[in-house]
């Protein structure tokens, strides 16, 4: 938090790594946040360096440098800190010494592959914004008859059930019986976007694997594996992104090489089973 400029309370809580801005607003509505001894009832409240902030009666943790991790999410986990249905979550599956982290975007229950994690809610919010122009790359297995012209037409965007989706790059890689493998790239990442668009094309997704999120790649990270991105790589790849955050210095160990070349997928002979 800036010592000179007051900031919205939700933004301060997010930057402390406790939660996202949206979660912070819910916590305030639930009466969990106090400032200078007064329980807040609205997130429309600014605080400065001299204010005493408590969450559930506890002071905010000491500020940490922004950190980022790559995580290989397996299918069958919910990208949530808690699930009302009692299903296992991504955060139940992480190493205990990782500390409190939040996800940058989501992968649904049956999706797998690269999920980025951070200890900084403000960093997460900025990295999720479409204004970064970052491409999310996927390998997608579908069941049904693939119309390559219909796939190509997605580059102009498409409206499904009243929801408009920005241009999507999709191409056919291979066919095997009633199944086919596609390469799909998009920049928005709306809720279940690929599954809904493929259903619109009369295709059923039976496997969805995210390989990249902007400059960050899954690489050879094993299933359920976690690897920290180096502070140097984080700074270099975010510095010039439109609206990109400027994370603080960080001494964590991480993945050393940034891939600046276009997304490259494995050949059909090496495709996931």
N, C-alpha and C positions, 0 to 999 in steps of 0.2 A: 504494500500500500504506500502510495506517495505521501511523504511527510508534509507536503505543501498543499496538495489538491485533494479535497474530500471526494470520496467515491461511493457509489451505491453499495449498500450492505451485501446484496446478493453477489456482486462482483468480487467483493473482498472475501467472502466465504468460499467462492469458487477458486480464487487464486490461492487460497490456503490449502487447497486440495481436499477439502472436506466433502465437496459435492459439486454438482453442476449448478449453473444459475437457476435453472428451472426447479431443481431439488431444493435449493436455498429458499426460493419463494414459497414452496410447500412447507418447509420447516418453519418459516416465519408465520405462515397461516396457522400452523399447529401450536404456536406459542413456545417454540423451542429456543428462540433467540432473544437475548437481552443485550441492551446497550446502556451502559452507565446505570444499571439496576432497574431499567424499565423494559418490560416485555414488549417486543414489537408486534404490531398487528397488521403492518403493511410493509412491502418491500420498497416502497417509495421513500427511502430513508437513506441519507448519506452519513458517512462516518469519516473521521480523520485519525491521524496517528495518536491523538490523545484520548480517544474514546476507548472504554473498556468493554470488550465484546465477549459474551459468554454464549456457548451453545450447549444446551442440556446441562447448564451449570458449570461448564468447563471453559477455560480460556482457549483462544485460538492457539494452535501449535505454532512454534517458531517458524518463520518463513523459510522455505527450502528453494533451492534452484529448481527450475523447470527440468523435468526428466521425461524421457520417452522410451517405451519398450515395444518391441515386436513380439506378438504372441500368436502361436499357431492354434487357433480355436478348432477343437474337434466338433463334429456334429453331436447333437444331443444336449448341449448346454445353452442356457438362457443368458443373454447378455444383459444382466440386471443384478443389482446387489441383493435383491430378495425377490422371491417369486410366490405369489399368493397360492399357486397350485402345488408348491413344494418341490418343484423340479430342480435338479442340480443347476448351479449357475457357473458362469465363467469365473467369478471371483472366489467361489468355493474351491476351484481347481488350481488357483495360483499358489506359488510358493509363499509360505507364511511370512518370510522375511522381506517380501516385496513392499509391505506397508500398504497404506490406503491409496488406491489408484482408481481412475475412472476410464471408461472406454471412449475412444474417439469414433463416433458413429456406432453402428451396431451390425451384427450378423444375426439373422434369425436362428431359431432352434435347430433347424436341419442344415444350415449353411456352415461352411468350414473355411479355414484358411486364415489369411492375415487379418489380425485385429490389433490396432494400435492402442496402447495404454499410456496414461500419463498421471502424474501426481498434481497437475495444475489444471483446474477446471477452466480457467480463462484460455489457456493454450488449447484445450480440447475444443472449446466453442469456436475459436478462430480457425482451427484446422478443418473443422466440419463445414465451413462456409463455402458454397459453390464459387464464390468470388476468387478463391485461390486458383481456380482453373485446373485443379489436379484431377488426373484421370484415375479411376478405379478400374483395375483390370481383373477379369474373371475367366475361368474355364467352366463351362456349363454343359452338363449332359441333359438332353431332352428326349422325351418319348413322343413320337409322332412323325408326320411327314414334313420335312423342312422345305419351305418355299424360299429360295435364296433371294428372289426379287423382293419379297416381303421383308426379309432381313435387311437388305440393302436400303429399303425405304425408311428404316428407322433412323437413318442419319438426318432426316428432316424433322425428327421429333414425332410424337404420337400422343393422341388423347385417348385414354382408356377410362371408361366409367366416370367421365367428367373431370378426370385428373390429367393435366398435361405433363408429359415427360419430355425433357430436353433431348437433343440429338444423342442417339446411341449408335455406336459402331458395333456391328455384329456380323460375323462371318462363319461359314460352315468349315469345320476342320476335317471331320471324318464321319462315316456312317458305319453302323454295325447292327444289322437287323433292324428292329424298330427304334433303336436309339441312335442319337447323333451327338457329337461333341462340337460345341461352338466356342469361339473366342468372342467375348463381349467386353466393351469398354464404355464407361459413362462418367459423367462429372457430377451429377446431382446426388444419386444414391437415396432416393425417396424410399419410404417404407415398402419393403418387398417388391421393389421396382422391377427387377428382372423377372421374377415369378409372374407378376401381373401382366407384364408386356408379352411374355412368352405364352401365357394362357390366352391372351388376345389373339395370338397367331396360331391357336389350336395346338400348342405344344405344352407338354407337362414336364416341368423341371424335376428330375430325380437325383441330381447332384449339382451342387453349386460350390465352387472353390474360388475364394478371392486370392489372387496372386500378388496384387500390388495396390498401394494407396498413394498416389502421387509418386514422389521419388523413393518411397520406402517399399521394399520387396520382401516377399515371404522367403525367397531363396531356398536354402536347404534346411531351414529350421524344422525340426521334427515335430510331430503332432504333440500338442500340449507344451511345446518348448517355449521358453521366454528368453529374449536377448535384448539387452539395453542398447539403444542407439547412442553413439558417442555424441558428446556435446558439440564437437566440431562439425559432424555431419548434420546435426540438427540445425545449427546456426546457418551453415552454408546453404542448405536446401530451403530454409524458410525466409532467408534474408530478402530475396527478390520476389517472393510470392505476393500477389495482390492482396492487401489486407493481412499479410502474414504476420504472425507474432514474432517478437524478438525475445526469445527465451534467455534466461540468465545463464551464467557460467555453471558448468556441471563437470564433476570429475569422475563420473561413472564410466565403467568399461562398456564398450559397445561394438556394434557392427561397423567395421572401419571403412568400407568402400561404398560410395554413393553411385547408383547406377543412373547415368544421365542419358543412356541410349534408349530408343523406343522399346516398349514392352515386347519381350520375346517369350513365346510359349514353347513348351516341349512339343516335340513331334508326336504324331498319332501313335507311333510305336512305343512311346514312353508315357502315354497319357495315363492318368490315375485310373485304377480299376473301379 
